[in-house]
Amino acid sequence: MVEIAKIAVEFIVVFIIVYILFFIFSLKARKKYDRKNAPVNIKYLVIKYNLDVVRIGYKKLLNTLNFIDSIIVATLFTVTRFIDNTIIRLVVAFILVFPLFAGIYHLVATHYKKESE
């Protein structure tokens, strides 16, 4: 039970640190939506899922994606913390990162598609 609590606290700490870093680095992109200078994750959602960023709200979408990206990074860190070999840990994280991003971004896109309709 204590081990589960340690893992949960570690997840929360990593999540908070990553979220603060994402928030600080995205302050530059928070001004106004510009198709050419938008962050890559927003461009991905616009191209793949044909989201209307203006209708949804650029800052709202940016905040949601920062939150989701922080959860993904914290999850990857927590899942791979049991692997002692650094090279194997990096390979496992590299393998897991793409399905996580694709799956969670799909859920976010379908949520915002339903919300904007």
Buried (B, 14 or more C-beta within 10 A) or exposed (E): EEEEEEEEEBBEEBBEEBBEEBBEEBEEBEEEBEEEEBBEBBBBBBEEBEBEBEEBBBBEBBBBBBBBBBBBBBBBBBBBEEBEEEEEBEEBBEEBBEEBBEEBBEEBBEEBBEEEE
